[in-house]
Every structure is written in structure tokens, then in C-alpha cells.
Amino acid sequence: MNAELEYSVMQHHAAELRQAAAEQRRVREALKGQRSERRHRSVFAKFLAS
């Protein structure tokens, strides 16, 4: 494989990795947000129950 084609393939692969990392980051942030919402809701439910 010539150098230019290899470089192009490597760039494309790097872009795909960056995109996948960004997607995982968004998923983790969304899950973290849901977890904190659940925690607040349960604290609120305990407050109402007392």
C-alpha cells in the first residue's frame, strides 16, 4: 500500500475512533444524569414518607 493511501486510511480510522469516544462520553454523561435524578427522587420520596 502506498504511503498516501495508508495515511488516508489511518486518518479515517482516527476519525472513527474520535467519533466513538465522543459517543461513549455522551452515553456516560446521560447515564450519570439519570443516576443523580434517581437519587434526588428517592431522597424526595423519603422526605415525603417521613
Number of C-alpha atoms within 10 A of each C-alpha: 6 6 8 9 10 11 12 11 12 12 12 12 12 12 12 12 12 12 12 12 12 12 12 12 12 12 12 12 12 11 12 11 11 12 12 11 12 11 11 12 12 12 12 11 11 10 9 8 7 5
